[in-house]
Amino acid sequence: MYTQCPECLSVFSLDAQTLAQAHGHVVCGHCEAGFDSLATLAEQLPPEPFVELPLNQPALQPPRLDLVVYRPRPGPPAVVADEMVVAAAPRPPAGDFSQLVFAPRFAREPRTHQHERAARRNRRQPRSSGERHWPWIMACLLLTLLLAIQLAWAERDELIRQPLVNHWLRGSCAMLGCELPLVAAPQQLRLLASNVQAHPSVAGALMISASVRNDAGFAQPWPVLAITLSNAQGQRIAMRRLQPAEYLDDAAVLRHGLAPGGSAVLLLEVEDPGDNAVAFEIGFE
């Protein structure tokens, strides 16, 4: 069977075991993009030349399977007892006192005497309710604090995105000497301007310049740039993803990220796909 990556249009061969591992979700070995392999799954490739495999339309109702190749035989029925017979305990013969049990005198005391002795012991060893319960209260408070810390760590990205919480966390980290992790919010990046031209010093290459601004209220890591080149009919003919380390060579700049409200001009070098490329698009991931 065959499937196609929707990003780089690479066609891969796969089997039923590969589909069953993640219910059809796979990762492209060329561009590292995750996609649903069932969308373009086909038993045979169409005749060349072809660009994209046809999409499988989802069915409104699940298909019915009628061609049975194996069905296990039913096992023997379980045997359930209708009733249980309980043997009666033998009764001792008349005049046999060997089975009699005598209770000692302290066990035969009236219950009022037992209660009086228990009350005297309690008076000799008084203990307040606070002394009995404070270990449980401290344990509950400690568990509650640990749960709050775990929830805050699990939702740290959302907390950092909140302006008020972000300001409080940055002030606390400034006093403690720690540093907040960068949180990505590519939807808050704005492409201000872009331009593409032939590379001035490398033959068969293009030079793309892009002006980017961070509209978020917090610093975020440099994004992954997705560059798509299209022909005159709007069909995608080439695509490439550039990691931050591929277009930035300053380790300090990479570590600090793009400041809130800050902007930068990025210079990108890509291979020239030829005269068919008449339009390009830049996306942030």
Rosetta blueprint (number, residue, H / E / L):
1 M L
2 Y E
3 T E
4 Q E
5 C L
6 P L
7 E L
8 C L
9 L L
10 S L
11 V E
12 F E
13 S E
14 L L
15 D L
16 A H
17 Q H
18 T H
19 L H
20 A H
21 Q H
22 A L
23 H L
24 G L
25 H E
26 V E
27 V E
28 C L
29 G L
30 H L
31 C L
32 E L
33 A L
34 G E
35 F E
36 D E
37 S H
38 L H
39 A H
40 T H
41 L L
42 A E
43 E L
44 Q L
45 L L
46 P L
47 P L
48 E L
49 P L
50 F L
51 V L
52 E L
53 L L
54 P L
55 L L
56 N L
57 Q L
58 P L
59 A L
60 L L
61 Q L
62 P L
63 P L
64 R L
65 L L
66 D L
67 L L
68 V L
69 V L
70 Y L
71 R L
72 P L
73 R L
74 P L
75 G L
76 P L
77 P L
78 A L
79 V L
80 V L
81 A L
82 D L
83 E L
84 M L
85 V L
86 V L
87 A L
88 A L
89 A L
90 P L
91 R L
92 P L
93 P L
94 A L
95 G L
96 D L
97 F L
98 S L
99 Q L
100 L L
101 V L
102 F L
103 A L
104 P L
105 R H
106 F H
107 A H
108 R H
109 E L
110 P L
111 R H
112 T H
113 H H
114 Q H
115 H H
116 E H
117 R H
118 A H
119 A H
120 R H
121 R H
122 N H
123 R H
124 R H
125 Q L
126 P L
127 R L
128 S L
129 S H
130 G H
131 E H
132 R H
133 H H
134 W H
135 P H
136 W H
137 I H
138 M H
139 A H
140 C H
141 L H
142 L H
143 L H
144 T H
145 L H
146 L H
147 L H
148 A H
149 I H
150 Q H
151 L H
152 A H
153 W H
154 A H
155 E L
156 R H
157 D H
158 E H
159 L H
160 I H
161 R H
162 Q L
163 P H
164 L H
165 V H
166 N H
167 H H
168 W H
169 L H
170 R H
171 G H
172 S H
173 C H
174 A H
175 M H
176 L H
177 G L
178 C L
179 E L
180 L L
181 P L
182 L L
183 V L
184 A L
185 A L
186 P H
187 Q H
188 Q H
189 L E
190 R E
191 L E
192 L E
193 A E
194 S E
195 N E
196 V E
197 Q E
198 A E
199 H L
200 P L
201 S L
202 V L
203 A L
204 G L
205 A E
206 L E
207 M E
208 I E
209 S E
210 A E
211 S E
212 V E
213 R E
214 N E
215 D L
216 A L
217 G L
218 F L
219 A L
220 Q E
221 P L
222 W L
223 P L
224 V L
225 L E
226 A E
227 I E
228 T E
229 L E
230 S E
231 N L
232 A L
233 Q L
234 G L
235 Q L
236 R E
237 I E
238 A E
239 M E
240 R E
241 R E
242 L E
243 Q L
244 P H
245 A H
246 E H
247 Y H
248 L L
249 D L
250 D L
251 A H
252 A H
253 V H
254 L H
255 R H
256 H H
257 G L
258 L E
259 A L
260 P L
261 G L
262 G L
263 S E
264 A E
265 V E
266 L E
267 L E
268 L E
269 E E
270 V E
271 E E
272 D L
273 P L
274 G L
275 D L
276 N L
277 A L
278 V L
279 A E
280 F E
281 E E
282 I E
283 G E
284 F E
285 E L
